């Protein structure tokens, strides 16, 4: 049984063979009231358990950090403040359901799910079909919505770090305001704030409403709406550039704000494929890799093609394949964020069992 725990809603499900076997069940998170929040979690899992024909073998789910994930203790969460002080959530569920319980970061499990059954295998299949020998083994995943989460799959293994705190990308410095952390530019509240600042409209519109204004389908300040998503794209692009400088990986993006791809991705790619200055007044490429869009047919073809050529082996008549083009791609979740998290949680539990 799995859970995708967000700041607003909890989505419960069950997975077998990487497939969802019950209709997802959504309960409000009640993040400011610990008793209501814990009741939502228990009730959600009980609702799932009732629908199952076979007894479940484990509970495995995503939960925001900071947390002591190996011991199932949730710490001082920003999005779910009721957990301040530490809550032994894993032990509680183990007592109630009599099952092994595995908890991990939602960003980590999202990336793991997409690496196993989502974007990463799709990209590698595309490379094979294009006749390219290149295959990708690493994937960095981010979710953009209530917050800004991250996860890294390294050589097909989930990379957690020594403190279960790897890939906490939300704490990178905000490119457009160095006094802020990145999440203040890449979140629902950020889109709302930038729209308000540029429009003078303090009605606190939702990102979906701002998106419809940007599309011209709703009344409002279209320029301010476009600016709000452009702002997100710039901060996101810089954060991803910093991350993949270290990970050298495919990037997958999920979360509710990912639906605004067409409005934020141009600014994101402009940063990723842009320049950075040197002390002498010159500049170098922001990344060693060329970054392609995996949502664009031309971008996918160019990435698959690469720069494959042949070079002669000195002192012989032999030639070997050589592809000098370093490249990665950025694309949207192929599974959907909640399902990717569930698949990741399932695979993580299997590895532990």
C-alpha positions in Angstrom: 0.0 0.0 0.0 1.3 3.4 -0.9 0.8 7.1 -0.1 1.8 10.3 -1.9 1.7 12.9 0.9 1.4 16.5 -0.2 0.9 19.7 1.8 -2.8 19.8 0.7 -3.9 16.2 0.0 -2.9 12.6 0.7 -3.3 10.2 -2.2 -3.5 6.5 -1.2 -3.2 3.5 -3.5 -1.9 0.0 -3.9 0.7 -1.4 -6.3 1.5 -4.8 -7.6 3.8 -5.5 -10.5 4.3 -1.7 -11.0 0.6 -1.4 -11.7 -2.0 0.4 -9.6 -4.6 -2.2 -8.5 -7.1 0.1 -6.7 -8.6 3.5 -7.6 -6.5 6.1 -5.8 -8.2 7.5 -2.7 -7.6 11.2 -1.7 -8.0 12.6 1.8 -7.2 16.1 3.0 -3.9 16.3 4.8 -5.0 18.6 7.7 -1.4 19.6 8.0 -2.0 22.0 10.9 -3.8 19.4 13.1 -1.8 16.3 14.0 -4.7 14.2 15.2 -6.7 14.9 12.1 -3.7 14.3 9.9 -2.8 11.0 11.5 -6.5 9.9 11.3 -6.4 10.8 7.6 -3.4 8.6 7.1 -4.8 5.6 9.0 -8.3 5.9 7.3 -6.7 6.2 3.9 -4.7 3.0 4.3 -7.7 1.2 5.8 -9.9 2.2 2.8 -7.2 0.8 0.4 -6.9 -2.4 2.5 -10.7 -3.0 2.3 -10.5 -3.0 -1.5 -7.7 -5.5 -1.8 -8.3 -9.2 -2.5 -5.0 -10.3 -1.0 -3.4 -9.3 2.2 -0.8 -6.5 1.6 2.8 -7.4 2.4 4.1 -3.9 3.2 3.3 -0.2 3.5 5.7 2.0 1.6 5.1 5.7 0.9 6.5 9.1 0.3 6.5 11.8 3.0 8.1 15.3 2.9 11.3 15.9 4.9 13.2 16.6 7.0 12.8 13.1 8.5 14.7 10.1 9.9 13.5 7.9 7.1 15.2 4.7 8.0 13.5 4.8 11.4 10.2 6.2 10.2 10.3 9.4 12.2 9.0 12.6 10.6 10.6 15.8 11.7 9.9 19.6 11.5 8.0 19.9 8.2 7.4 23.2 6.6 4.3 22.1 4.6 2.9 19.9 7.4 3.6 21.9 10.6 1.6 19.6 12.8 4.6 17.2 12.8 6.9 19.7 14.5 9.0 18.0 17.2 9.1 14.5 15.6 6.4 11.9 15.1 7.1 8.2 15.0 4.8 7.6 12.0 6.4 4.4 10.8 6.2 2.7 14.1 2.6 3.8 14.6 1.5 2.3 11.2 3.5 -0.9 11.9 1.6 -1.3 15.2 -1.8 -0.7 13.6 -1.5 -2.7 10.4 1.1 -5.4 11.5 3.1 -4.8 8.3 6.7 -3.6 7.6 6.6 0.1 6.9 9.0 2.0 4.6 9.0 5.8 4.3 11.0 8.0 2.0 11.1 11.4 0.5 8.5 12.2 -2.1 11.0 13.7 -4.5 13.3 10.6 -4.2 10.4 8.2 -4.9 9.1 10.3 -7.7 12.5 10.1 -9.4 12.8 6.4 -8.7 9.5 5.7 -10.3 10.3 7.6 -13.4 13.7 5.9 -13.6 12.2 2.5 -13.4 9.0 2.8 -15.5 8.7 6.4 -16.8 10.9 8.9 -18.6 14.3 7.2 -18.3 13.4 3.9 -20.1 11.5 5.9 -22.7 14.6 7.9 -23.5 16.8 4.8 -23.7 14.3 3.1 -26.0 14.3 6.2 -28.2 18.1 6.1 -28.3 18.0 2.4 -29.4 15.4 3.1 -32.1 17.5 5.9 -33.4 20.5 3.6 -33.7 22.5 5.4 -31.0 24.7 3.3 -28.8 24.3 5.9 -26.0 22.3 4.9 -22.9 21.4 7.0 -19.8 21.7 5.5 -16.3 21.1 8.6 -14.2 18.0 10.7 -13.6 17.3 13.8 -11.5 13.7 14.4 -10.7 12.0 17.5 -9.4 8.5 18.2 -8.4 7.1 21.8 -8.5 3.9 22.6 -6.7 3.3 23.4 -3.1 7.0 23.1 -2.7 10.1 22.2 -4.7 11.4 18.7 -4.2 14.1 16.6 -5.7 15.5 13.1 -6.0 18.4 11.4 -7.7 18.7 8.0 -9.2 22.3 7.1 -9.8 23.2 4.1 -11.9 19.7 2.7 -11.4 19.9 3.0 -7.6 18.2 5.6 -5.4 20.8 7.9 -3.9 19.7 9.0 -0.4 22.8 10.4 1.2 24.2 9.8 4.7 21.4 11.8 6.4 18.6 10.9 4.1 18.9 14.5 2.9 20.3 14.1 -0.6 18.8 16.2 -3.5 17.2 18.8 -1.2 17.2 21.2 -4.2 14.6 23.5 -2.6 17.4 25.0 -0.5 19.6 26.1 -3.4 20.0 29.8 -3.7 17.4 31.7 -5.6 19.0 33.0 -8.8 16.8 36.2 -9.0 17.2 37.0 -5.3 20.3 35.6 -3.6 18.8 36.2 -0.1 16.1 33.7 -0.8 16.1 29.9 -1.3 15.0 28.5 -4.6 11.6 27.3 -3.5 10.5 30.9 -3.0 10.8 31.3 -6.8 9.6 27.8 -7.7 6.2 27.0 -6.0 2.6 27.9 -6.1 3.1 30.8 -3.7 5.9 32.1 -5.9 3.7 32.2 -9.0 1.0 33.9 -7.0 3.4 36.5 -5.5 5.0 37.4 -8.8 1.6 37.8 -10.5 0.4 40.0 -7.7 3.6 42.1 -7.8 3.3 42.7 -11.6 -0.5 43.1 -11.8 -1.4 44.9 -8.6 -4.2 42.2 -8.2 -4.3 41.0 -4.6 -7.1 38.6 -5.1 -4.7 35.6 -4.6 -5.6 33.8 -7.8 -4.6 30.1 -8.1 -1.8 29.1 -10.5 -4.5 27.5 -12.7 -6.3 30.8 -12.9 -3.1 32.6 -13.7 -2.4 30.0 -16.3 -5.7 30.7 -18.0 -5.0 34.4 -18.0 -1.6 33.7 -19.6 -3.5 31.7 -22.3 -5.9 34.5 -22.9 -8.8 32.4 -21.7 -9.6 34.4 -18.6 -9.7 38.1 -17.7 -6.7 39.5 -16.0 -3.2 40.9 -16.6 -1.8 38.6 -19.3 1.7 40.2 -19.2 1.9 39.7 -15.4 0.7 36.1 -15.8 3.4 35.4 -18.4 6.0 37.1 -16.2 5.0 34.9 -13.2 5.8 31.7 -15.2 8.9 33.2 -16.8 10.2 34.0 -13.3 9.6 30.4 -12.2 11.4 29.2 -15.4 14.5 31.3 -14.7 14.9 30.2 -11.1 14.2 26.6 -12.0 16.7 26.6 -14.9 19.5 27.9 -12.6 18.7 25.4 -9.9 18.7 22.5 -12.4 21.9 23.8 -13.9 23.6 23.7 -10.5 22.2 20.2 -9.9 23.2 18.6 -13.2 26.6 20.1 -13.0 27.1 17.4 -10.4 24.7 14.7 -11.5 25.2 14.8 -15.3 21.7 13.2 -15.8 18.4 13.3 -17.5 15.9 15.6 -15.8 12.2 14.8 -15.2 9.7 17.4 -13.9 6.5 16.6 -12.1 4.0 18.3 -9.8 1.0 20.5 -10.5 3.0 23.5 -11.8 4.5 21.2 -14.5 1.3 21.7 -16.4 2.5 25.2 -17.2 5.4 23.8 -19.2 4.8 25.9 -22.3 5.1 29.1 -20.3 8.1 28.4 -18.0 10.2 26.0 -20.2 11.5 28.6 -22.6 13.1 30.6 -19.8 14.3 27.4 -18.2 16.1 26.2 -21.4 17.5 29.7 -21.9 19.3 29.4 -18.6 20.4 25.8 -19.1 21.8 26.4 -22.5 23.0 29.9 -21.7 26.4 31.4 -20.8 28.1 32.2 -17.5 30.8 34.9 -17.3 34.5 34.6 -16.5 36.5 37.1 -14.5 38.1 38.5 -17.6 34.9 39.6 -19.2 34.5 36.5 -21.4 32.0 33.7 -21.0 31.6 29.9 -21.1 28.7 27.7 -21.6 26.6 27.3 -18.4 26.9 23.5 -18.7 29.3 21.1 -20.4 26.2 19.3 -21.8 23.8 20.5 -24.4 20.2 20.3 -23.0 17.4 19.2 -25.2 13.6 19.3 -24.6 12.0 15.8 -24.4 8.6 17.5 -25.1 9.7 18.6 -28.5 10.0 16.2 -31.5 12.9 18.1 -33.0 14.7 18.2 -29.7 14.2 14.5 -29.2 15.5 13.7 -32.7 18.6 16.0 -32.2 19.3 14.4 -28.8 19.0 10.9 -30.2 21.2 11.7 -33.2 24.0 13.3 -31.2 27.3 13.8 -33.0 28.1 10.2 -33.8 31.1 9.8 -36.1 34.1 7.5 -36.5 37.7 8.1 -35.6 40.7 6.2 -36.8 42.8 4.2 -34.4 46.4 5.5 -34.7 48.8 3.2 -36.5 46.0 0.9 -37.7 43.4 0.8 -40.4 40.6 0.5 -37.8 37.9 3.0 -36.9 35.9 3.3 -33.7 32.6 5.1 -33.0 32.9 8.4 -31.3 30.2 10.8 -30.1 31.7 14.0 -28.9 28.3 15.6 -28.1 27.7 15.7 -24.3 23.9 15.9 -23.9 21.0 15.4 -21.5 17.3 16.0 -21.9 14.5 17.6 -19.8 11.0 16.2 -19.9 7.8 15.9 -18.0 6.6 13.0 -15.9 5.5 10.1 -18.1 3.7 8.3 -15.3 2.0 11.2 -13.6 3.5 12.5 -10.3 1.3 10.4 -7.9 1.8 7.2 -9.8 5.5 7.7 -10.2 5.8 8.2 -6.4 3.7 5.0 -5.9 5.8 3.0 -8.3 9.0 4.3 -6.6 7.6 3.4 -3.2 6.7 -0.1 -4.5 10.2 -0.7 -5.9 11.9 0.6 -2.7 9.8 -1.7 -0.6 10.7 -4.7 -2.8 14.4 -3.9 -2.5 14.1 -3.8 1.3 11.9 -6.9 1.6 
